[in-house]
Amino acid sequence: MRAQRLSRPAADVDELLGSVFALQAQDVPAARLAARARGVRFLDGPVVRTWAMRGTLHLLHERDLWVVPLLAPVFIAAGRRRRSQLGLTDELCARALPALREVLTGPLDRATAVARLAEVGIPLDPRSQAPAHLLAYAAYSGVLKRGLDDTYELLHIDCEPRDVTELWRRYRRAYGPATPDDFAAWSGLPKRGLRDLPPVDDEAFGEVDGVSGPAGGAAGCAGAAGPTGVVRMLGHFDPYLLGYRDRSAMLDPAHARLVQTGGGFLTPHVVVDGRVVATWRRVGGRIEVHPFGPRPDVAEEVADLGRFLDVDAALTWV
C-alpha cells in the first residue's frame, strides 16, 4: 500500500504519478476517486489523458509520455483488423494524421472533430465505431490526447525514448513484488518479449524523476510491517488490483467474483491493510458497504468520500 500511496498519501498529482506511474482513466470520476484515495483532490498540473497500458485510457505525467511510442507498435498492430473492418485502411489512417493536426486548432469534441475531418477529405460514419478507433490510433501515433472533459487536442511528446526495461522498473516500483506475468497483464505487452527482464530490488528506496519513495508495492505490503488499520475505499478501475494477473495476495479467491465482474471491471471495494474486505456503492447520499466478514471501520473514509463528492454521506451496511 505504501508505493501505491494508499498508506502514505501523495502531496500532489506530480508526486502521485511519480509513484504509481499512471491511473486508469477511461472513466474520469473513477480516476478522481483513485486520486482521492491517495491524498490528491485535484487532477491539475502536468497531467495527460491518453491511451497507454492495455490499450486503455490512462492519466500520465507529461514526463512519462515516452510510454506512448513504446507501446504504440503493439496496440496499433492489435487494432489493425478491427480498423480494416471499419473501413480504416492503413492508407486512410496515414492521411488522417496530418489532417488531424490541421483541424485540431483547439479542444474539439468527437462530433466536431469528425465533421472537420470530413471537410478535409477524411469521411467517417459518426454512427459507427470508426471515429473512436481512428482517434485512438492517432493518440498512439502521438498526434492527440483526450482531455478530462472528453475533448481532443494536439499532443506534443517531448521525452527521451525509454525501453521496456524502464517500464518494468517503474512498474515494479509501484507494484513489486510482482512477476513478469503480472507485468504483461498490467502493460498489455506480449509475454514472449518479456523473458529477459532484469531483476529489480523491490525493497530499495529510489528516486524517479525527482520523486523518492519505497519500491515495495501492493502485494508486498499486505500483512507486511508498516502502518496498520489503514482503510481505503477504492473505486472502479482502481490501479491497486489492476497491477496483477494473480490478485490472491490482496483478494481472497472466494470473494473474487464479487469484485471482478468481468471485462476488466472492478466493483468499488474496501481495502484494510492491503486486503480487500468489502465492496461498496453509492446510492444517492448513501454509501452502502457489503463486508465479506467483520465490518471494517470505514467511518472516516465514508466522511471523506462525502466531502469529496459534496454529499451528506450516510453509511449503510448491506
Buried (B, 14 or more C-beta within 10 A) or exposed (E): BBBBBBBBBBEBBBBBBBBBBBBBBBBBEBBBBBBBBBBBEEBEEEBBBBBBBBBBBBBBBBBBBBBBBBBBEBBBEEBBEEBEEBEBEEEBBEBBBEBBEEBBEEBBEBEBBBBBBBEBEBEBEEEEBBBEBBBBBBBBBBBBBBBBEEBBBBBEBEEEEBEBEBBBBBBBBBBBBBBBEBBBBBBBBEEEEBEEBEEBEBEEEEEBEEBEBBBBBBBBBBEEEBEEEBBBBBBBBBBBBBBBEBBEBBBBEEBBEBBBEEEEEBBBBBBBBBBBBBBBBBEEEBBBBBBBEEEBEBEEBBEBBBEBBEBEBEBBEE
